[in-house]
């Protein structure tokens, strides 16, 4: 099971989220502070008002024994005589002031005092005031929420304008083609100074990369010419020696080995040059390769490796299978897989099969490979370690296949030996 890369949050979303969270917390703090200050102010106001009313009543009562309290619509006094007993809603309250006491008649602020052995209860009706206060609180809460939402929208819009040149710069970077020289990134006039620094740094990098690529291209072309020429001379000299009937047999053996080695080096140079190119550029040298014909030719060319061994090569080839690929590279890859199968087998049958889908399968009787040995081969291919024997190493073959988008795999066969499978159906990926 492969782990999917975690999706990164955009800078616009992050900045907007943090600012909205900050604004929401700040609004909540202001709202709570206002609520606490309001409650404290109400306590002081109610206490001052009710204490003043009760003191006035007590003072008048001392001056005039016939003075009686007169209730109003908002203020009532209980306990001053037998006709106004303390209601049951207030009987459980001790001396002090109580805000927001709920009664069947509405919300009350209640002042309780024990005076001359009797309990006086002065109640102020704040039902209407409490309703206004609740409405004001809801309006404040709604206005805060609206302000936070508007702030979020404003910040998102502003961040969009700030981020847009950066996003456009990223799109222009994504549109760069590695196979094109002289590319640069134009800078949007709306871009910030920081984005200008990024664009200048990238343009400087592109210029340095162009010079580096040009040096590598010149080096590859020079190496290609300087190496191919002497190898061609060596191979040609060996061919001339072999064409001379007067050449002794012992020398013919050496000349044959020289010719084969020169061919292997030529293939090695071709493979390295392919690896030095972008896969898409390789399509320029691709041709319509008839695989069944090529496989028969390769089996015939490698027949000399089986001399002195009790080996047979059995062909099971689908007819008319064609792939669009560089013919030299197909010859190098399949030829080295066939060489590897012959070199690591002493007796038995090597099965070479070609499916109609362009899949080449080479099964050798070999010595067999355990799963650990197969893993070791893949590890060696990944490290680029060398191998003994003629031809090109498996590590280079694997790199060629991966570079061109082909699939190469090795598996131990059930009856012993190894099965190499090459899938040529996958096309090289486009550059950029």
C-alpha positions as CSV (number, residue, x, y, z in Angstrom):
1,X,0.0,0.0,0.0
2,X,1.6,3.3,-1.1
3,X,1.3,6.4,1.1
4,X,-0.4,9.2,-0.7
5,X,1.5,12.5,-0.4
6,X,-0.1,14.8,2.1
7,X,-1.9,17.7,0.4
8,X,-0.3,21.0,1.4
9,X,-2.5,23.9,2.5
10,X,-2.2,27.1,0.4
11,X,-0.6,30.2,1.9
12,X,-3.7,32.1,1.2
13,X,-5.8,29.7,3.2
14,X,-3.3,29.6,6.1
15,X,-3.0,33.4,6.4
16,X,-6.8,33.8,6.1
17,X,-7.5,31.1,8.6
18,X,-5.1,32.5,11.2
19,X,-6.3,36.1,10.8
20,X,-10.0,35.0,11.1
21,X,-9.1,32.9,14.2
22,X,-7.3,35.8,15.7
23,X,-10.2,38.2,15.0
24,X,-12.7,35.7,16.4
25,X,-10.7,35.2,19.6
26,X,-10.2,39.0,19.9
27,X,-14.0,39.6,19.4
28,X,-14.8,36.9,22.0
29,X,-12.3,38.4,24.4
30,X,-13.9,41.9,23.9
31,X,-17.4,40.5,24.2
32,X,-16.5,38.6,27.5
33,X,-14.8,41.7,28.9
34,X,-17.8,43.9,28.1
35,X,-20.1,41.3,29.7
36,X,-18.1,41.2,32.9
37,X,-17.8,45.0,33.1
38,X,-21.5,45.3,32.5
39,X,-22.3,42.8,35.2
40,X,-20.1,44.6,37.7
41,X,-21.5,47.9,36.8
42,X,-25.0,46.6,37.2
43,X,-24.2,45.2,40.6
44,X,-22.9,48.6,41.8
45,X,-25.9,50.4,40.2
46,X,-28.5,48.1,41.7
47,X,-26.9,48.1,45.1
48,X,-26.6,51.9,45.2
49,X,-30.2,52.4,43.9
50,X,-31.9,49.8,46.2
51,X,-29.8,50.8,49.3
52,X,-30.7,54.4,48.7
53,X,-34.5,53.5,48.4
54,X,-34.4,51.3,51.5
55,X,-32.5,53.9,53.6
56,X,-35.0,56.6,52.5
57,X,-37.8,54.3,53.6
58,X,-36.3,53.5,57.0
59,X,-35.4,57.2,57.7
60,X,-39.0,58.3,56.9
61,X,-40.4,55.5,59.0
62,X,-38.3,56.7,62.0
63,X,-39.4,60.3,61.5
64,X,-43.1,59.4,61.0
65,X,-44.5,56.2,62.5
66,X,-47.6,56.4,60.2
67,X,-45.4,56.5,57.1
68,X,-46.0,53.5,54.8
69,X,-44.2,52.3,51.7
70,X,-46.1,52.7,48.5
71,X,-45.3,50.1,45.8
72,X,-44.9,51.1,42.2
73,X,-44.9,49.2,38.9
74,X,-41.2,48.5,39.2
75,X,-40.4,48.6,42.9
76,X,-42.0,46.6,45.7
77,X,-41.2,46.3,49.4
78,X,-42.1,43.2,51.4
79,X,-41.9,42.5,55.1
80,X,-42.6,46.1,56.4
81,X,-46.1,45.0,57.7
82,X,-48.4,42.1,57.9
83,X,-50.2,43.1,54.7
84,X,-47.0,42.6,52.6
85,X,-45.4,39.3,53.6
86,X,-42.2,38.1,51.9
87,X,-43.2,36.0,48.9
88,X,-42.1,32.4,48.8
89,X,-39.7,33.1,45.9
90,X,-37.6,35.3,48.3
91,X,-37.9,33.5,51.6
92,X,-34.8,31.4,50.9
93,X,-32.6,34.4,50.3
94,X,-30.2,35.6,53.0
95,X,-29.2,39.2,53.5
96,X,-27.5,40.7,50.4
97,X,-28.3,41.7,46.8
98,X,-29.4,39.3,44.1
99,X,-29.5,40.0,40.4
100,X,-31.6,38.2,37.9
101,X,-34.0,36.4,40.3
102,X,-36.7,34.8,38.2
103,X,-40.3,35.0,39.5
104,X,-43.7,34.5,37.9
105,X,-43.9,38.2,37.6
106,X,-40.6,38.5,35.7
107,X,-36.9,39.1,36.4
108,X,-36.1,41.0,39.6
109,X,-33.1,42.6,41.4
110,X,-33.7,41.8,45.1
111,X,-32.1,43.5,48.2
112,X,-32.6,41.6,51.5
113,X,-31.9,43.3,54.9
114,X,-32.6,42.4,58.5
115,X,-33.8,45.5,60.3
116,X,-34.9,45.6,63.9
117,X,-35.6,41.9,63.9
118,X,-37.6,41.9,60.8
119,X,-36.6,40.9,57.2
120,X,-37.2,43.5,54.6
121,X,-37.1,42.6,50.9
122,X,-36.9,45.3,48.3
123,X,-37.5,44.0,44.7
124,X,-36.8,46.0,41.5
125,X,-38.5,44.7,38.3
126,X,-35.9,44.6,35.5
127,X,-37.8,42.4,33.0
128,X,-37.9,45.0,30.3
129,X,-34.3,46.1,30.9
130,X,-33.2,42.5,30.8
131,X,-35.0,42.0,27.5
132,X,-33.2,45.0,26.0
133,X,-29.9,43.8,27.4
134,X,-30.4,40.3,25.8
135,X,-31.3,41.9,22.5
136,X,-28.2,44.1,22.7
137,X,-26.1,41.1,23.5
138,X,-27.4,39.2,20.4
139,X,-26.9,42.3,18.2
140,X,-23.3,42.6,19.5
141,X,-22.7,38.9,18.9
142,X,-24.2,39.0,15.4
143,X,-22.2,42.1,14.5
144,X,-19.0,40.5,15.8
145,X,-19.6,37.4,13.7
146,X,-20.4,39.5,10.6
147,X,-17.2,41.5,11.2
148,X,-15.2,38.3,11.4
149,X,-16.7,37.0,8.2
150,X,-16.2,40.3,6.4
151,X,-12.6,40.3,7.6
152,X,-12.1,36.8,6.4
153,X,-13.5,37.7,2.9
154,X,-11.4,40.8,2.8
155,X,-8.2,39.0,3.8
156,X,-8.9,36.2,1.3
157,X,-9.4,38.7,-1.4
158,X,-6.3,40.6,-0.5
159,X,-4.2,37.5,-0.2
160,X,-5.5,36.3,-3.5
161,X,-4.2,39.5,-5.1
162,X,-0.9,39.0,-3.3
163,X,-0.5,35.3,-4.1
164,X,-1.7,35.5,-7.8
165,X,1.6,36.7,-9.2
166,X,3.4,33.9,-7.2
167,X,1.0,31.3,-8.6
168,X,1.5,32.7,-12.1
169,X,5.2,32.5,-11.6
170,X,4.8,28.9,-10.5
171,X,2.8,28.2,-13.7
172,X,5.6,29.7,-15.8
173,X,8.2,27.6,-14.1
174,X,6.1,24.5,-14.7
175,X,5.9,25.4,-18.4
176,X,9.7,25.5,-18.8
177,X,11.0,22.8,-21.1
178,X,14.3,21.1,-20.1
179,X,15.1,20.6,-23.8
180,X,15.0,24.3,-24.7
181,X,17.8,26.7,-24.1
182,X,17.7,30.4,-23.5
183,X,14.5,30.3,-21.4
184,X,13.7,33.0,-18.7
185,X,10.9,34.0,-16.4
186,X,9.2,37.4,-17.1
187,X,8.2,39.1,-13.9
188,X,4.6,40.4,-13.5
189,X,4.6,44.2,-12.8
190,X,2.3,43.6,-9.9
191,X,4.8,41.2,-8.2
192,X,6.3,42.1,-4.9
193,X,10.0,42.7,-4.3
194,X,10.3,39.2,-2.8
195,X,8.9,37.7,-5.9
196,X,11.3,39.7,-8.0
197,X,14.2,38.2,-6.0
198,X,12.8,34.7,-6.7
199,X,12.4,35.3,-10.4
200,X,16.0,36.8,-10.6
201,X,17.4,33.8,-8.8
202,X,15.6,31.4,-11.1
203,X,16.7,33.3,-14.2
204,X,20.3,33.2,-13.0
205,X,19.9,29.4,-12.4
206,X,18.4,28.9,-15.9
207,X,21.3,30.8,-17.4
208,X,23.9,28.7,-15.5
209,X,22.0,25.5,-16.3
210,X,22.1,26.4,-20.0
211,X,25.9,26.8,-19.9
212,X,26.2,23.5,-18.0
213,X,24.0,21.7,-20.5
214,X,25.9,23.2,-23.4
215,X,29.2,22.0,-21.9
216,X,27.8,18.5,-21.4
217,X,26.4,18.4,-24.9
218,X,29.7,19.4,-26.4
219,X,31.5,16.8,-24.2
220,X,29.1,14.0,-25.2
221,X,29.5,14.8,-28.9
222,X,33.3,15.0,-28.5
223,X,33.4,11.7,-26.6
224,X,31.1,10.1,-29.1
225,X,33.4,11.0,-32.0
226,X,36.7,10.4,-30.2
227,X,35.6,6.9,-28.9
228,X,33.7,5.7,-31.9
229,X,36.5,6.4,-34.3
230,X,39.2,4.2,-32.7
231,X,36.7,1.5,-32.0
232,X,35.6,1.5,-35.7
233,X,39.3,1.3,-36.7
234,X,39.9,-1.6,-34.4
235,X,36.8,-3.4,-35.6
236,X,37.6,-2.7,-39.2
237,X,41.2,-4.0,-38.8
238,X,39.9,-7.2,-37.2
239,X,37.4,-7.7,-40.0
240,X,40.2,-7.3,-42.6
241,X,42.3,-9.8,-40.7
242,X,39.5,-12.3,-40.7
243,X,38.8,-11.8,-44.4
244,X,42.4,-12.7,-45.2
245,X,42.6,-16.5,-45.9
246,X,46.3,-16.5,-45.0
247,X,45.5,-15.5,-41.4
248,X,46.5,-18.4,-39.0
249,X,43.8,-20.1,-37.0
250,X,45.2,-19.1,-33.7
251,X,45.2,-15.4,-34.8
252,X,41.7,-15.8,-36.2
253,X,40.5,-16.7,-32.7
254,X,42.1,-13.6,-31.3
255,X,40.8,-11.4,-34.1
256,X,37.3,-12.8,-33.5
257,X,37.6,-11.9,-29.8
258,X,38.8,-8.4,-30.7
259,X,35.9,-7.9,-33.1
260,X,33.4,-9.0,-30.5
261,X,35.0,-6.8,-27.8
262,X,34.9,-3.9,-30.2
263,X,31.2,-4.5,-30.9
264,X,30.6,-4.7,-27.1
265,X,32.4,-1.4,-26.5
266,X,30.4,0.2,-29.4
267,X,27.2,-1.0,-27.8
268,X,28.4,0.4,-24.4
269,X,29.2,3.8,-25.9
270,X,25.7,3.8,-27.6
271,X,24.0,2.9,-24.3
272,X,25.9,5.6,-22.4
273,X,25.0,8.2,-25.0
274,X,21.3,7.2,-24.8
275,X,21.4,7.6,-21.0
276,X,22.9,11.1,-21.5
277,X,19.9,12.2,-23.6
278,X,16.4,13.1,-22.6
279,X,14.1,10.1,-23.3
280,X,11.9,12.2,-25.6
281,X,14.9,13.0,-27.8
282,X,15.5,9.3,-28.3
283,X,12.3,9.2,-30.3
284,X,14.1,10.9,-33.1
285,X,16.2,7.7,-33.6
286,X,13.2,5.3,-33.1
287,X,12.2,3.0,-35.9
288,X,9.6,0.4,-36.5
289,X,11.4,-2.7,-35.1
290,X,10.2,-6.2,-36.1
291,X,10.9,-8.1,-32.9
292,X,10.5,-11.7,-34.1
293,X,13.1,-11.1,-36.9
294,X,15.4,-9.3,-34.5
295,X,15.2,-12.1,-31.9
296,X,16.1,-14.8,-34.5
297,X,19.0,-12.7,-35.6
298,X,20.3,-12.2,-32.0
299,X,20.0,-15.9,-31.2
300,X,22.1,-16.7,-34.3
301,X,24.6,-14.0,-33.4
302,X,25.1,-15.5,-29.8
303,X,25.2,-19.1,-30.9
304,X,29.0,-19.2,-30.5
305,X,28.6,-18.6,-26.8
306,X,26.9,-22.0,-26.4
307,X,29.8,-23.9,-28.1
308,X,31.1,-26.6,-25.8
309,X,27.9,-26.6,-23.7
310,X,24.9,-29.0,-23.8
311,X,22.5,-26.1,-24.5
312,X,19.6,-25.6,-26.8
313,X,17.7,-22.4,-27.6
314,X,13.9,-22.8,-28.2
315,X,12.0,-20.0,-29.9
316,X,8.3,-19.3,-29.4
317,X,7.8,-16.0,-31.2
318,X,4.6,-14.3,-32.2
319,X,4.8,-13.2,-35.8
320,X,4.6,-9.6,-37.0
321,X,5.2,-8.0,-33.6
322,X,6.5,-4.4,-34.1
323,X,7.4,-1.7,-31.7
324,X,8.6,1.8,-32.2
325,X,12.0,2.0,-30.5
326,X,15.7,2.7,-31.1
327,X,16.7,-0.6,-32.9
328,X,20.3,-0.4,-31.6
329,X,19.2,-0.2,-28.0
330,X,16.7,-3.0,-28.4
331,X,19.5,-5.1,-29.8
332,X,21.8,-4.2,-26.9
333,X,19.2,-4.9,-24.2
334,X,17.9,-8.2,-25.6
335,X,21.3,-9.3,-26.7
336,X,22.8,-8.8,-23.3
337,X,19.9,-10.7,-21.6
338,X,20.4,-13.6,-24.0
339,X,24.2,-13.5,-23.4
340,X,23.5,-13.5,-19.6
341,X,21.3,-16.5,-20.0
342,X,23.8,-18.5,-22.0
343,X,26.8,-17.6,-19.8
344,X,25.0,-18.7,-16.7
345,X,23.7,-22.0,-18.0
346,X,25.7,-25.2,-18.7
347,X,23.0,-27.6,-20.0
348,X,19.4,-27.7,-20.8
349,X,17.1,-25.5,-22.9
350,X,16.8,-21.7,-23.0
351,X,13.3,-20.6,-23.9
352,X,13.0,-17.3,-25.8
353,X,9.4,-16.2,-26.1
354,X,7.7,-13.1,-27.7
355,X,4.1,-12.2,-27.0
356,X,1.8,-10.3,-29.3
357,X,1.9,-7.4,-26.8
358,X,5.7,-6.9,-27.3
359,X,6.9,-8.7,-24.2
360,X,10.1,-10.7,-24.5
361,X,10.7,-13.5,-22.0
362,X,14.0,-15.4,-21.7
363,X,14.0,-18.4,-19.3
364,X,17.3,-20.2,-18.8
365,X,17.9,-23.5,-17.0
366,X,20.9,-21.8,-15.2
367,X,21.8,-22.7,-11.6
368,X,18.5,-21.2,-10.4
369,X,18.1,-18.1,-8.2
370,X,16.7,-17.9,-4.8
371,X,14.5,-14.9,-3.9
372,X,17.5,-13.5,-1.9
373,X,19.7,-13.7,-5.0
374,X,17.0,-11.9,-7.1
375,X,16.9,-9.2,-4.4
376,X,20.7,-9.0,-4.6
377,X,20.5,-8.5,-8.3
378,X,18.0,-5.6,-8.0
379,X,20.2,-4.1,-5.2
380,X,23.2,-4.3,-7.5
381,X,21.3,-2.8,-10.3
382,X,20.2,0.1,-8.0
383,X,23.8,0.6,-6.8
384,X,25.3,0.4,-10.3
385,X,27.7,-2.3,-9.2
386,X,29.7,-4.1,-12.0
387,X,29.5,-7.7,-13.0
388,X,31.9,-10.2,-14.5
389,X,31.6,-11.6,-18.1
390,X,31.2,-10.1,-21.5
391,X,28.6,-7.5,-22.7
392,X,27.0,-4.8,-20.6
393,X,26.1,-5.3,-16.9
394,X,22.6,-5.8,-15.8
395,X,22.7,-2.5,-13.9
396,X,23.3,-0.6,-17.1
397,X,20.6,-2.6,-18.9
398,X,18.2,-1.8,-16.1
399,X,19.0,1.9,-16.3
400,X,18.5,1.9,-20.1
401,X,15.1,0.2,-19.7
402,X,14.0,2.6,-16.9
403,X,15.3,5.6,-19.0
404,X,13.2,4.6,-22.0
405,X,10.1,3.6,-20.0
406,X,10.5,-0.1,-20.5
407,X,10.0,-2.7,-17.7
408,X,12.6,-5.3,-16.9
409,X,12.1,-7.9,-14.2
410,X,13.8,-11.1,-13.0
411,X,12.2,-14.1,-11.3
412,X,13.5,-17.5,-10.2
413,X,11.9,-20.3,-12.3
414,X,10.0,-23.1,-10.7
415,X,12.2,-25.9,-12.1
416,X,15.4,-24.0,-11.6
417,X,17.0,-21.2,-13.5
418,X,15.9,-17.6,-14.0
419,X,13.2,-15.8,-16.0
420,X,14.0,-12.4,-17.4
421,X,11.0,-10.5,-18.8
422,X,11.3,-7.3,-20.8
423,X,8.2,-5.3,-21.6
424,X,8.7,-2.9,-24.6
425,X,5.2,-1.6,-24.8
426,X,5.6,1.5,-22.5
427,X,6.6,4.6,-24.4
428,X,9.2,7.1,-23.2
429,X,7.7,10.0,-21.3
430,X,7.6,13.5,-22.7
431,X,10.2,15.9,-21.3
432,X,9.1,18.6,-19.0
